[in-house]
Amino acid sequence: MTFSETVDIRATPERVWAVMSRIERWPEWTPSVRRIEHLDRGPLAVGSRARIRQPKLPPVTWRITSFENGRGFTWVTRSPGVSVTAHHVIEATPDGARATVSIQFEGLLGPLWGWLTRRLNERYLGLEATGLKRRSEEKS
């Protein structure tokens, strides 16, 4: 079960990446995140971990499994019976950038958990995409 949100942003891909990759600052621009703690030293990279606290959900630790500087990253969290993968991707467009955020539920209980939380997933992805757009388009 997969949920996805795409937004066109009138800002350079570099600007969008600067906002997206500063994960500890996400609570400033999306109400879907209360707090993110980068659990490792150094910049984001494959293997980096982050603990995320979101409204209506338990705190969860995510691990980056794919990372392309300036383009996006994928992180995964697992619990018994459920694997959740979230993708954050930026593409250049003639007018700026396009960002896609998505979340995929897998495992024995993944589809059930995705279905039970579908409205929350859709809402949070919408808030994240809208917040990323707004923050990226702000004048520096």
Secondary structure, 3 states (H helix, E strand, C coil): CEEEEEEEECCCHHHHHHHHCCHHHHHHHCCCCCEEEECCCCCCCCCCEEEEECCCCCCEEEEEEEEECCCEEEEEEEECCEEEEEEEEEEEECCEEEEEEEEEEECCCHHHHHHHCHHHHHHHHHHHHHHHHHHHHCCC
